Amino acid sequence: MPTDVIRYDLQVQDALRGVVRKVLADAARDGLPGEHHFYITFHTHAPGVKLSSRLREQYPDEMTIILQYQFWDLRVDDQGFEVGLHFKNIPEKLHIPFEAITAFYDPSVQFGLKFEALSDLEDELESEDEEDDGEAIVDSIANRPRPVPEAEKPRPRGAGSEPDMFPGKAAPAEPAKAKAGKAKADDDKAAEPAASEGSKVVSIDAFRKKT
């Protein structure tokens, strides 16, 4: 089979990372619009990732964060983003390169993107020829239904919420929610992306040509 010298798979992956970059840049400038919020899964050991040793020890492979309520100082550049979040009532600052991201999901509209680390992709292409049916670009993503929150006073957009897990990923930290006069329990359950028909995820695998 002909060799894909242009490497369309890498070209498309870079373009889709640009979607994440644009969405986060808009959120950093204008705040989260409507009910939109983001689950972001990333490799904690990827080059350029900066987080505390405590979190790195707790999540040595992958970690998922949620940008919904309690987050601050969201800054985005061409290479990645940094953001402040609470983990078990401890404030942390994270810096995440876009190339470290393995999944992006917006539960409000059931839209997701899956990425493959460039190093993993290159190793796979070197070790074996890949077979690609090329039939679908958008596939269903399985997620569990989102829990219905208890009635409570409206909370300002920009407060922290760290999820229990992203579908198929390592479980991240629980969210820390401040409530007047009450202590927050560490093991509160956080929202998790849910399985529902019509939920879509764009996968880079569908763009690959046979080599």
C-alpha positions in Angstrom: 0.0 0.0 0.0 1.2 3.6 -0.7 2.8 5.4 2.2 1.0 8.4 3.6 3.8 11.0 3.4 1.5 13.9 4.1 0.3 12.2 7.3 -3.3 13.3 7.2 -4.0 11.7 10.6 -1.5 14.0 12.3 -2.9 17.0 10.3 -6.4 16.3 11.5 -5.4 15.7 15.1 -3.6 19.0 15.1 -6.7 20.7 13.7 -9.0 19.2 16.3 -6.6 20.3 19.1 -7.1 23.8 17.6 -10.8 23.4 18.4 -10.0 22.8 22.1 -7.6 25.8 22.0 -10.2 28.1 20.6 -12.9 27.0 23.0 -10.7 27.5 26.0 -9.4 30.8 24.8 -13.0 32.0 24.5 -13.8 30.8 28.0 -10.7 32.5 29.4 -11.7 35.8 27.8 -15.5 35.8 28.2 -16.3 33.0 30.8 -18.3 29.9 30.2 -21.3 30.5 27.9 -24.7 29.1 28.9 -24.5 25.6 30.4 -21.2 24.7 28.7 -18.5 23.1 30.8 -15.6 20.9 30.0 -14.1 17.6 31.0 -10.4 17.4 30.0 -8.4 14.3 30.3 -4.6 14.4 29.9 -1.4 12.4 30.4 0.2 13.5 33.6 3.6 12.3 32.5 3.6 14.1 29.1 6.3 16.6 28.4 5.4 20.1 29.6 2.7 19.1 32.1 3.1 20.9 35.4 1.3 19.9 38.5 2.1 19.2 42.2 4.0 16.1 43.2 1.0 15.1 45.3 -1.2 15.0 42.2 1.4 13.4 40.1 1.8 10.6 42.6 -2.0 10.2 42.9 -2.4 10.1 39.1 0.8 8.8 37.5 -0.8 8.1 34.1 -4.0 10.1 33.3 -6.1 12.6 35.1 -9.4 14.3 34.3 -10.4 17.8 35.4 -13.7 19.7 35.0 -13.9 23.4 34.2 -17.3 24.4 35.5 -17.6 26.2 38.8 -14.6 26.8 41.0 -11.7 27.5 38.7 -9.6 30.6 38.3 -6.8 32.2 36.3 -7.5 30.3 33.1 -4.8 31.3 30.6 -4.4 29.9 27.1 -1.6 30.2 24.6 -0.6 28.4 21.4 1.0 25.5 23.2 -1.3 24.8 26.1 -3.3 26.3 29.1 -3.0 26.8 32.8 -5.7 26.9 35.4 -6.3 26.9 39.1 -8.5 24.3 40.7 -9.3 22.9 44.2 -8.5 19.3 44.9 -9.9 18.1 48.3 -10.0 21.8 49.4 -6.4 22.3 48.4 -5.8 24.9 45.7 -3.5 23.7 42.8 -2.2 25.4 39.7 -1.9 23.1 36.6 -0.2 23.7 33.3 -1.3 21.4 30.5 0.1 21.3 26.9 -2.5 20.7 24.2 -0.4 17.7 23.0 -0.9 16.0 26.4 -4.7 16.0 26.1 -6.3 12.7 25.3 -10.0 13.6 25.6 -12.2 16.6 25.6 -15.9 16.4 26.4 -18.7 19.0 26.8 -21.7 17.2 28.6 -24.0 20.1 28.0 -24.2 19.3 24.3 -22.8 15.7 24.5 -19.9 16.5 22.2 -16.5 14.9 22.6 -13.1 14.6 21.0 -10.6 11.8 21.5 -6.9 12.2 20.8 -3.9 9.9 20.6 -0.6 11.1 22.1 1.8 11.8 19.2 4.5 9.6 20.7 2.1 6.6 21.0 0.9 7.2 17.4 4.4 7.2 16.0 5.4 4.1 17.9 2.3 2.3 16.6 2.9 3.3 13.0 6.5 2.0 13.3 5.6 -1.3 14.9 2.8 -2.4 12.5 0.7 -1.5 9.6 -2.6 -0.1 10.6 -6.0 -1.2 9.2 -8.6 1.5 8.9 -12.1 1.0 7.7 -12.5 4.8 7.1 -16.3 4.5 7.4 -17.1 6.9 10.2 -15.6 10.1 11.5 -18.1 10.6 14.3 -18.9 7.6 16.5 -21.1 7.2 19.5 -19.5 7.7 22.9 -20.8 5.8 25.9 -21.5 7.8 29.0 -23.6 7.4 32.0 -26.5 9.8 32.7 -25.6 12.9 34.5 -27.0 13.0 38.1 -29.7 15.6 38.8 -28.3 18.1 41.3 -30.1 18.9 44.5 -31.9 22.2 44.7 -29.5 24.9 45.8 -28.8 28.5 45.4 -27.3 29.5 42.0 -23.5 29.4 42.1 -21.3 31.8 40.1 -19.7 30.3 37.0 -16.1 29.7 37.8 -16.2 27.5 40.9 -14.2 24.1 41.0 -15.4 20.8 40.1 -13.1 17.9 39.7 -14.8 14.7 38.3 -14.7 11.2 39.7 -13.7 9.9 36.2 -13.9 10.4 32.4 -15.3 7.4 30.5 -12.5 4.8 30.4 -10.0 7.0 32.2 -8.4 7.1 35.7 -10.6 8.6 38.4 -9.6 12.2 39.2 -10.1 14.2 42.3 -13.5 14.9 43.9 -14.8 18.4 43.7 -14.5 20.9 46.5 -17.6 23.0 47.1 -17.7 25.7 49.7 -20.9 25.9 51.7 -21.4 28.6 54.4 -21.3 27.1 57.9 -20.8 23.5 56.8 -17.6 21.4 56.2 -17.4 19.8 52.8 -17.0 16.0 52.8 -13.9 14.8 50.8 -15.6 11.9 49.1 -18.6 13.8 47.5 -19.4 12.3 44.2 -18.7 14.5 41.1 -20.4 14.5 37.8 -19.3 11.9 35.3 -19.8 11.9 31.5 -22.8 9.8 30.8 -24.0 7.2 28.2 -26.7 8.5 26.1 -27.8 8.0 22.5 -26.9 10.9 20.3 -23.7 11.7 22.2 -20.9 12.1 19.7 -17.1 11.8 19.8 -14.7 12.6 17.0 -11.8 10.1 16.9 -8.6 10.6 15.0 -8.4 6.9 14.1 -11.1 7.4 11.3 -8.8 9.7 9.4 -5.8 7.4 9.1 -4.9 5.8 5.8 -3.5 2.2 5.5 0.2 2.1 5.6 
